[in-house]
């Protein structure tokens, strides 16, 4: 076999490989679309019927996919439920986002504002009334049989973050019972916003407007209320006016320049 023949064969092989790549890419794209479609349909079904009331056949039929798709993409119904819960959490507020927002602040009062601000923003958004919010509510009140330790770990991370804030505000270690009671008091209004039917709440309290525009005012109210309560149960004076809300802070370099001017 001469050299020219070898070169032609290599070029032909390279051309064939190049032509096949888009097919693999298209297959991956189709697979991702199928997975996303299964999560969307399963999310609605899990939110309405719970995990135990859902069937893989019904989910696949509504999603318009092959009945084996759940096993292929998620390894089974438990894996699909886990992926759906992760997507619901992502749409509401991610644990990593909460932790990062708190760590960006040094003052525990601002940390509390950052923590509650993200949660209130999620609870007053349309997402809270979608299947993601309804599923999160269902799993919070009546966890399904496949509610796994991964989600408990995510909630535990949020709990540790809040306990560190409440502990700093009350002057007690995070393991103190007073801190645990304080965390319940802080989160109780958020739980009510998550669990109570919004139409019923409007009928009972028509003056209460819950929506995205009201998130900053509602956050301010919940932070003030929480600080007053934590100060009362701990016997510490917590100055609520010491750190104004949403005040833009200049960089340290600019502040030093202003002092020397």
N, C-alpha and C positions, 0 to 999 in steps of 0.2 A: 504494500500500500504506500503510494508516494505521499509527499508532504502536502500537496494541494488537496488531495482527497481527504486527508485528516482534517485540514483547516475547514473544508466545506462541511464535513460531518459535525464538527464542533459548533459552527455557526448555526447549523440547522437545529442542533440540540438546544442551543441558547435561545433561539427564536421560539421553539416549542414551549420552553419553560416560561418565557415572557408572556406568551399567549395564555398560559394556564393560570397565571397569577390572579388576574381579575376574577376568574371563576371562584378561586378560593376566597378572595376578598368579598365577593358577592354572597358566598355561602355563609361567611361569618356575619355579614350584615343582616342576612335573613334570620340567622340564629338569634342574634341580639334582639331583633324585632319580635321574634316569637317569644323569647323570654320576657321582654317588657310587656307584651300583650297578656301573657299568662299572669304576671304580677298585677296588672291593672284589673283584670277580670276577677282574679282570686281575691284581691283586696276588697272589692265590692261584696263578693259573696261571703267572705270571712266576717266582714263588718256587719252584715245583715243576719247571717245564720250561725256564725261561729265556726270554728274549725270542725267540731264534731258533727255539725249539720251540713257540711259541704262534701261533695264527692268530686274526685278527679275527672270523672266522665262528664259531669255537668260543667265544670270549669273549662275543659277542653272544647266542649260543644259550643259554649258561649264565646270562647276565644277564636273559634273557627280553625282549630289546629288538630293534628293527629292525637289520638288518645294516649299515645306513648310519649308525648312531648314533655310531660311533667317529670317522668323518670329520666328522660334524656337530658333535660336542662337543669333539674334541681335534685335528682336522685330520689324523688318521691314527694309525697304530700308534706311531710315534716320539713323537708328542705325548702319547698315552695313557701310554706308558712313562715319560715325563718327569713326568707328573702323579702316577703311581703312586709313583715314587721320592720325590717331594716329600712325599707323604702318609706314606710309610714313615719318612722322616726326622722329620716332624712328630710322629709317634706315639712315636718313640724319644726323641730330644732334638734340639731345633732349635739350629742354630748361633748364632742371635741370643740364645737363652737362655743358652748356654754363655758367650758373650762378655760378656753383661750381668752374669752371676754373678761372673765373674773381675774385671771392672772395679769391682764393688762392694766389693772387698777391696783393701787397700794392701799388706799383707805377702805376699810371694810364697809363703810356706808356706800361708797361708789361701787364696790363689788356687789353689794346687795342690789343696787340699782341696775347694774349690768345683768345680773342673773335674772331678776324679775322682768327686766325690760325685754329680754329675748323671749321669755315664756309668754308674756302678755301679748307681744307682737304676733306670736304664733297662734295664740288662742283667739285673737280678735281678727285674724285673717280668714279668708274664705276656706283655706285648707282645713281649718279646725272643724268645718261642717261637711267636709268631704269624707270619703271612705277612710282616709288616713286618720282623721280625728276620731271618727266613730269606732274604728278598730282599736285604736289606742285606749279609748274609754272602756270598751268591752273587755280588753285584756287586763286592764287595771282593776276592774271590779270582779270579773269572773275569768281568771286566767284559763286558757285552753289546756288540754291534756298534754300538748307538745310545747307549751311555753318553756323555753329552754334557759339554761344558766347563762347563756350569752346575753340575754336581755336583762337578767337579774344583775349581771356585772355592769351593764350600761347604767341602770338605775342606781346601783351602788356608787358608781363614780359621781353621779349627780348629787347623791346624798352626802358623800364625803365633801364635795365642794361647798354645799350649803351649810353643813355642820362646821366647817372651818370658818365661814363667815359669821355665823351665829355665835360660835365660840369666841371669836375676836370681839364681837360687839358686847357680849355679856361678861367677858372676863373669865369664862369657864373652859375647861378642856373639851374637845369635841365628844369625848365619851361620857360627859356628865348628863344625867337625866334632864336637867333644865334645858340643855341644848337641844335634846331630842324633842322636848315639848315645844320649844321655841320654833323648831323647824316645822312641826305640824301646824303651828299657828300661822307661820309665814306662807305655807303652801296651801292651806285650806281654801282661801278664796280662788286660787288657780284651779284647784280640783273642782270647785263648784262651776267655774266657767267651762271646764272641760266636760263635765258629766251632765249638767242640767240642760234640758231641752231649751234651745234659744227662744223659740216661739212662746213657750210657757213662761220663761223668765221675762219676756217683754210684756206679757199679759199681767203678770204680778207686779212688775216695776216698769211701767211705761216711760218713766223719766230717765231710766238707765239706757244709755245708748252704747252698744257694744259693737265696735267696728274698727277698722284700721285707723281712721282719723282720731279715735278716742284713745288709742294705745298709749301715747305719752302722758295724758292726764290720768289715765287709770294706773299706769305704772307709778306715777308720782304719789297718787293716793295710797297705793298698796305699800310703797316704801315708807311713807310717813307713818302709816298705821302700824307697820311691822316694827319700826324703830321705837315708837312710843310704847308698844307692848313689851318689846324686849327690854327696854329701859325699866319698865315697871316691875317685871318679874325678876330682874337681876339686881335691882336697887342701884343701878348706875345711871348717871345722867348722860344721855346720848343726844348731843346737839344736832338736831335735824337741819339746822340752817347753816352749819359750818361748811358744808360742801354743796353749793347750789347745783341744781340739776342742769345737765346739758350745757354747762358753761364751757366754751372752747378754751382749752389750755394752751398757752404759748410755749414753744420749746424752751428748755432751760437756758440755752445760749442767748435767746432774745431777751429773757427776763434779766439775765446778768447784764446784758448791754444796756437795758433800760435803767438799771440801778446805777451804773457808772456814768450815765449821760448827765 
